[in-house]
Amino acid sequence: MDLLATIKDFMLTEAVSGYEKKMAYKLKDYFDQYSDETYIDKAGNTIAKISGTETDPEALTLMIFAHVDQLGFIVRKIENSGLIQVDRLGGIPEKVLPGATVSVSTIDGDYIPGVFGNKSHHATSPEEKYKVDTVTSLLIDIGASSREEVMNTGIHIGCPVCYKPSFTKLQENRISGTSVDNRAGCAALVGVAEALSQNSPKVTVYLVGTVWEEFNIRGAIFAARSIKPDLALCIDVALPGDTPDLMSRYDLGLGEGPTVTLYNFHGRGTLNGNIAHQGLYRHALACAEASGINLQEFASLGLLTDSAYVQLEHNYIGCLDIGFPVRYTHSPVETCDIADIKELIHLLTYMVNKMDKNFSLSRF
């Protein structure tokens, strides 16, 4: 697998939360090359099974997952002038929106370019220049002159909108653009699938591209309910502290290795989060040391991943959040280092190959 080309392919695919069809089927095409069985469940999760060599009833089942969806907007109102009002779908940072380019979906799934207009600078008062406009006060311009023109394109109320997909190769191993969170994680899933197809693990592994993460963080639970894994690894982003704005909060850095999250807690709107399963955490540490990988440790308030709800299924599924550092999250210029993704793939593969039926499921 060409990792850089795969990440680029995924980043340039529109798949707003709730409208993930393009990414689901694209990921399935990649999985088909490496898995014993690949399918898309009723919720839209893309699932690939790699059978383990241990066949007795005590054999473990492991689920490794990353969300395929991206945050965006939903069309709320179409003005008579042809301008479009939207609401947020996910955690959009409103201060990046004026002047941003977007892609607006039609009801048939085609995407039409548009822009978030902002008040002309020459007519903006000094007070307004320092004000962050809310998304509901901004309007998208697709070049239409009337509501009828907009409707004729196929854009209706409820259609999804995303940042215009972009991919930029920066210096060295750095890349920037839309949906690094979590398309780089999806590419890591493909890398693990390729590696495990060449060296079958003892445990049975289900690799899952999950839906709805940016909407309500619930899509992964449908996969967990059907797969019924014993343990789960969630691939998602962590926040580096290698820029001046976050240097006092975090120790992580781009290009310094994959990440493991010991604690996350949303604290806003939902009292949920994940404290790392100690067995999986110590297994990750041991495997990183054995394979010469620097594993960066992360803990933070204000974040949430799919693992928060996956862990609540059945009689508890032990979960570990493991991933990679990303700068400028939820903006159109998310930035990561490809070297971290490569090492993440190696670490996950090593962890899987060192697991068998004797691995402890206990949270302690």
C-alpha positions, 0 to 999 in steps of 0.5 A: 500500500502506498500510504501517502496516496491512500491518505490523499485519496481519503482526504479528498473524499467528501463524507460528512457525518451521516452521509458517509457512503462514498468513504464507506464503499471506498474503504471497502474496496481497500479492505477487499484486497486483504480481508477474509470477509468485508461488508457494510452493516445497516448503519453504514460501518465498513467491516473487514474480518481477518480470521485468527489461527486460534479456533477454540472457544476461548480465542479472543476477538479484537476490534480496531476502528477509526471513524470515516466521517467528517464534520460539516454543516447542514443546509437550514434555509435557502434565501430568495437571493440564492444565498444559503444558511447552514447550521453546524454538524459537529464541532466547527470552529466558527472563527475559520469560516469567513472566506472559507471554500466549501462543497455543498451536496445535492440530494443526489450526492453530487457536490457543488462549490461554494464560499462562506462570504464575509462582509467586504473589508472596506465596509467593516467597522473597527468593532466588527473586525475583531468579532467572530461571526457565528455560523448562523449569521454567515451565508454560503454563496454558490453563485446563484441569483435566486432560491429557484436557481439553488433548487434547480442544482439539486440543493435542498434543505437538509443537504450536507456541506463540508470544507472543500476537500484539499490535500497539501504536501508540506516539507519533509513528511508533513501533510495538511488539508481537510479531514486528516481527522480521521482519514489518516486513521482510516489509512492506518486501518488499511495498513494494518489489514495489509500487514495482517493478511501477510502474517495471520494473527492468533486472535480474530481481528475486525477492522471497522471504519465507523460512521457518525463519530462527528455527529453523536459518537454512536456509530461504532456501537452498532458494529460492537453489538454485532461483532461482540469483541473482547477488546477494542482499539480506537484510532483517533487523533491527539493534540500536540504541544509543539506550537506556541498556543499549546506548548504549556498544555501538552508534551506531544510533537509531530514526527515523534511517534504514535500516541496513546491516550490514558484519559479523555473526558468531554465534559460539555454536553455529555459526561462521558470519556474513556480511562485506558484499559490498563492491560491494553495500555501496558501491552502497547508500552511493551510492544512499542519498546520491543519494536523501537517505537517512541509511544507518546502519552496523552491525557486531556479534558474536552475530547471524546472518541468512539471508545466512550460508548463502545466500552459500554456494550455487553458486559464491558469492552476494554478500550484503548485510544491509540493514534497520532498527533494532529495540529489545527484540528477541525479546521480546513488545514489539519496537519500531521506527519506521515512518519507517525502513521507509519509507526502507528501501523507497525505498532498496531500490527505488533500488538495484534501479533503478540496477543492470544487467548491468554490476554487478560480482559480485566480492566485491572 
